[in-house]
Structure formats: C-alpha cells, structure tokens
Amino acid sequence: MTTAGTWWGDRSVLERRLAIGAAAVVIGWLLLVAFSSFDLSAVYVGLVFLALYVPAWNRLPIRVRGIRMGRLVVPLALIALALTYPFYWDRMFQVPIFGPFPEVGTGVYMLVFIMMAIGLNIVVGYAGLLDLGYVAFYAMGAYTVAWFASVQFAKHNLHFWAVGVGSGVPGFHISVWLLLLLAGLLTAVTGVIIGLPTLRLRGDYLAIVTLGFGEILPQIARNGDNLFGSGFNLTNGPNGITPIDSPGFGGVNYLTGYNSFFTSDRLFYWTALLLVLLTAFCSWRLRDSRLGRAWIAIREDETAAAAMGVPLMRTKTWAYATGAFFGGVAGAFYASFKSATFPGDFFFNISVFILCMVILGGMGNILGVVLGASFLAYLDREGLANIGGWLNTHFGPGGSTVGIWSTPIDVPKYEFGIFGIILLVVMLFRPEGLIPSSRRAAEFHEGVADQPLYDVTH
C-alpha cells in the first residue's frame, strides 16, 4: 500500500503542475462565488492561467540562433496580455475586497512607477547602494520636459517638432520624444555630479547624504520662482508648471487621441508599456554584462571586489547614472501625461515609496520589482479606496454584514501605515522579497556571516 507522498512523487511534472494549477483555479472561483461575482471572464482567466502554468514551456527543445524559444512563451504571452489590457479591463470580474480591475489611466501610473522601481533596482538591488534621494531624479526629468514644452519661458518662442501647439504660442515647444531622451541624459549627468562626492561613503552615511540631495531639489522646485533671490522664475514655485505639451506624431496628438481605437489613455498606456519593456530589457542586459557582474561583486563584498581589481568609484557612478537616467525618463513622461508638474509631487516619501517597491518585490530580480511596484502603485491609486469602500459597505454604518463602526473609515488616509505593515510582514516572513533573485535568496537563507572555526571543525 503506497502512501500519499509516494503517490505524489510518482506523478510526472506535468501531472503535478496540472493538479496544483487546477486546485488554485478552483479555489479562486470559490472565493469569487463567496465574496464577489462569478462570470465568464473568471473562466477565461482560469484557462489562460492553466495554459501558461501547466505545460513546461521552458523545456521545449526548439532553438533559434542558440536561444531556447520555449523560455519566451510565457513572457511573450504576458506582454500580449498587457498590450491588450485596455480592451478588456472593464469586462473583467471584480476581485474580492479589491473591487474592479485598474482603469487604463491607473495602468499608466503603475507603469511609470514600475520604470522608476527598475531604475532604482539597478542602484539598490544590483550595486547595493542605499539611495534615499531617488525622487530628485524623478523631479529633474519632470521639470526638464516642463521647461522645454510649455509657456514657462514666454519671452522666447522656439518650436521644434511639437505636435498640437500653434506657432504663435510663446515659450519653448520641443518634441516630447526628444525631451524624454534629454531628461534621461540630464538626470544621468546630475547623478554623476551627485555621485562623485557621495559614493566614497558606505552604508548609512551614503543613505543620509543621498537623502540630503533628495531634499535639495524639491526645495529648489518649491522656491524656484525667485531663484536665490535673483528674480529668475525657474520652476514657477508652488503653482508648478502647467499645461505641458502632450507627445504625438504626425497628426496624432496624445492629449486628444486619434479615434475611438487610439484614444488618449490607450496611447499613453502603450507608450508607457514600451518604455517599461525597454527599461527592463536594458536592466536585464546590464545585469549579465561585465559591468553588472562588477555591481554585484561590490554589493556582496566591496573590499573583495576592490582587491580583485574592480574600480569602485567608476562602477558605483555608472550604477548611479544608469538608475538616474531611467528615473528622469519616467518623470518626464509622467509630467507630459499629467500635463503638469508641481513641487508637491516630489516629497521624500516618494523615494521611500519606490524603495518599498524594490524591497517588497525582491531586490535584484526584475520580475519581482515589477510585481512589487505594480501592487503598491495600484494600492496607492485605486486599491486602498476600493478596500475602504468594501469595508464600509460590509462593516460600516448600515453595512450588509454588521455595523461595527458608526462612521465610514477613510482607508487611504492611513496609506503609509498600511504600507509599513506590509513591509513589516514581508521582512519578518520573507526578507528576500516576494520574488528574489537566486543570489539574493541564497544570501538570506544560507547567510554570509562568519561561522566560528570551532563549529566548522566539529
């Protein structure tokens, strides 16, 4: 008579994955029936999940130029689902507690923060440099596009490939596509300038200095309407700069859209998705490059890396500049999406928020960072409000279940406390993050601390 463990061990990989996948789908359906609504979209989601999870796609023997094509099946399928998201998001089932799927505009917000989280992951996850001033690069990118695609400097009149802007409108009006690249380059240079005097420090000292730089630029933005008492209006102070030109090409303006298919939200969403894919691809290639291996060596043991010939300052500066580049591009694109930029967008808590995304998802792992950034950005934009609505509907005054409290609770008001609890739980039970890199997971589980010689010899 065989035991359950022996029976399970005798099953093939396909059979075990099918059993696990089917159990997960059935549990998900039961939760929908119990706490939300069940419709045909839930069936489609379950079938897609099984199609991607059950077959061992990565074991397909098909190769093209040495690349195993099976490894690309799941990533390409996920990209296809992301590309088509604007067409089906409003037809999906409601998730228990969290409510409906995110709107397309929320998707743009999530993608922008994913891009910034991937950029910060290069600094923190690859090179191991604790950066608490990443919001400075976000602000630099946003104000770059605001200066050169608005009426901020109305005494000048320069137009260059701008779409949807009349020739008589004063100010600089340069194509936003060029400004995205310019914003990345300017923030990279800023990163080098900031990094040269600070990257000689380590650990807490580096974090404190980067925090200082992260506070300097927002203060300049807030008081830049009279820069250093000179009367020069650089940032328009607390009022910010608005409106900012929208991107576009030919006769297509992102602000107004083109037709019922190429709407404004869809154009911004697809462009943001393209920028995220480019950022993730560059990060992936950099990780496996000689420079990426040098970053990882510095993260694991800076002294040993220096002894092996890794130039510390140059390598750290490259990490700082690369992360700054992607942060600047993200800030510039988001400013054009909002058609405005304000000093209140660049508080210190934004730096902590992006760092939380990296830590939650798993430092050093691109997929983990994407997951962590998506989840926290969604909670910030829609999720907490939806959770609050569900709680008040069921447990608030006149709730369908029981009225536990007498007045509605504004859940988004406690946003950072909730994020703190999430991080606390993750640090206690999974300190390497939700989806860590294999190297980082090994560091946490196997340890890097010195082992007493007595324990080794006995």
Secondary structure, DSSP 4 states (H G I P E B T S, - for coil): ---HHHHHHHS-HHHHHHHHHHHHHHHHHHHHHHHS---HHHHHHHHHHHHHHSS-GGG---EETTEEGGGGHHHHHHHHHHHTHHHHGGGSPPBTTTBSPPPHHHHHHHHHHHHHHHHHHIIIIIS----S-THHHHHHHHHHHHHHBSSTTTT-EEEEB-SS--TT--EEEE-HHHHHHHHHHHHHHHHHHHHHHHTTS-HHHHHHHHHHHHHHHHHHHHSGGGGGGS---SS-GGG-B---PPPEETTEETTTBSSSSS-HHHHHHHHHHHHHHHHHHHHHHHHTSHHHHHHHHHHH-HHHHHHTT--HHHHHHHHHHHHHHHHHHHHHHHHHHHT-B-GGGG-HHHHHHHHHHHHHH-TT-HHHHHHHHHHHHHIIIIIHHHHHHHHHHHHSTT-SS----SS---GGGGHHHHHHHHHHHHHHH-TT-SS--HHHHHHHHH--SPPPHHHHH-
